[in-house]
Structures are given as C-alpha cells and as structure tokens.
Amino acid sequence: MARYNFTTWAAKINASYEAKYGIRITPSIRNQSGQPYGRTNQRRGRQRVNYGTARILTEAISTHRQDTITIVDVRVEKAFKLAPGRNLSVFMDGYNLNEFERGDEHQLELGVDLPDAVHDRPTRLARFGAKFDW
C-alpha cells in the first residue's frame, strides 16, 4: 500500500585531533531527517468481533515529518602508557552539545492541532569513564 511508503536519511561526520599533552579530541556531527507521520483515527471493533480498538491511518504516513535535527557530540581522551602493551585511557563524552530540542512524539488523532510536541528529550548529557587495554 502506498500509504506506508516513506524515506528517511542520515549523515554523520567524525574527526580526530591530537592536541597537546597527548589529548585526543574527537567531535561528531550527526544530521538526520525527522520521522514521517500521518494523522490517525482510533476505531472500536464491532461488538460481534472482539478485537478492541485499532488505530487507522487517515492520511499517508509521509504527509508530515518531524524536524530535521543536527546533533553535536565530542569525546576528549587522554591515554597513559603503563607497560609495554598496556594502556589506560580516561575520557569524557559530551552528547547533544548544541542543545537541540525536538518534539519526541506528536498527537496524531484527527481534530488535534499539528504538530504540537507531547514530550521533549533532555538536553545535554556527559559521561566519564576509563578503559584498560592489555
């Protein structure tokens, strides 16, 4: 059925930069299309057929699309040589540094204004860690 035909796309750029004192900086930029969606209507089954309610598309799924998003992440890492063939690295990851906020879900039922977001994703996130290579 053509009502369920849609496309999405994504692009990603990574790089590494060796800064002073053996610190490696690795930025990442991601750009991706928003998810397509179409409005729906919820219908109950007839009393003779007991299958509950069903959500039915009332327009093609590609009619609307969430926002295209660009997300910037970075890793800063420092490696220490402990012995031949043994390294310890400490790192810090930063996610969503450009604080891109987008609607996570939309109200899709008929009669509801579009495209009001229902939930928002949290903004920045940091992760600290270490890894041991042997």
C-alpha positions in Angstrom: 0.0 0.0 0.0 1.4 3.4 -0.9 0.1 4.9 2.3 3.0 3.4 4.1 5.8 4.4 1.7 8.3 6.8 3.2 12.0 7.6 3.3 14.5 8.8 5.9 18.1 9.8 5.7 21.1 10.4 8.0 24.6 11.8 7.6 27.5 11.7 10.1 30.9 13.3 10.1 33.7 12.2 12.6 37.2 13.5 13.0 40.1 13.2 15.5 42.5 15.9 16.6 45.7 15.2 18.6 46.0 18.1 20.9 48.9 18.9 23.2 49.9 16.6 26.0 48.6 13.5 24.2 44.9 14.6 24.5 42.7 13.3 21.6 39.6 15.3 20.7 37.0 13.5 18.6 34.0 15.6 17.5 31.0 14.1 15.8 28.2 15.9 13.9 25.1 14.0 13.0 22.2 15.3 10.8 19.1 13.2 10.3 15.7 13.6 8.8 12.7 13.7 11.1 10.4 10.7 11.3 7.4 10.8 8.9 3.9 10.6 10.4 0.4 10.8 9.3 -2.7 11.6 11.4 -4.7 8.6 12.6 -8.2 7.9 13.9 -9.0 5.3 16.6 -11.8 2.9 15.9 -13.5 0.3 18.0 -14.3 -3.1 16.7 -17.9 -4.1 16.3 -19.5 -5.9 19.1 -19.6 -9.2 17.2 -15.8 -9.0 16.5 -14.0 -8.6 19.8 -10.6 -7.2 18.9 -10.6 -4.0 20.9 -9.6 -0.7 19.3 -7.4 -0.1 16.2 -5.5 3.0 15.1 -6.1 3.6 11.4 -4.1 6.0 9.2 -6.4 8.7 7.8 -3.6 10.2 5.5 -0.4 8.9 4.1 2.4 8.3 6.6 4.7 10.7 4.7 2.2 13.6 4.9 4.0 15.2 7.8 7.6 15.0 9.1 9.2 15.8 12.4 12.0 18.4 12.4 15.4 17.6 10.8 17.9 17.5 13.6 21.6 18.2 13.9 23.4 16.9 17.0 27.0 17.7 18.0 28.9 15.2 20.3 32.5 15.2 21.4 34.9 12.9 23.2 38.1 14.1 25.0 40.5 11.3 25.8 43.9 11.0 27.4 45.9 7.7 27.2 48.6 6.7 29.7 51.2 4.0 28.9 51.5 1.7 31.9 53.8 -1.0 30.5 54.5 -2.4 27.0 51.2 -3.3 25.5 49.2 -2.0 28.5 47.4 1.4 28.3 45.0 3.2 30.5 42.7 5.8 28.9 40.4 8.2 30.7 37.7 10.0 28.7 34.8 12.4 28.9 32.0 12.2 26.4 29.6 15.2 25.8 26.4 14.5 23.9 24.0 17.0 22.3 26.3 19.9 23.0 24.3 22.3 20.7 21.2 21.7 23.0 19.0 20.7 20.1 15.5 20.0 21.5 12.9 18.4 19.3 9.4 17.0 19.8 9.6 13.4 20.5 6.0 12.4 19.9 3.1 14.2 18.2 -0.6 14.0 18.8 -1.8 12.2 15.6 -5.5 11.8 16.1 -7.9 13.8 13.9 -9.1 17.0 15.4 -5.8 17.7 17.2 -3.7 20.6 16.1 -0.5 19.5 14.4 2.5 19.4 15.1 2.5 20.1 18.8 5.1 18.1 20.7 3.9 15.9 23.5 7.4 15.2 25.1 10.8 16.7 24.8 14.1 15.0 25.1 16.6 16.0 27.7 19.3 18.4 26.6 23.0 17.9 27.3 24.5 14.7 28.7 28.0 14.0 29.9 29.7 10.6 30.5 33.0 10.0 32.2 34.9 6.7 32.0 38.2 4.8 31.7 39.3 1.9 29.6 42.2 -0.5 30.1 43.9 -2.1 27.1 46.2 -5.1 27.6 
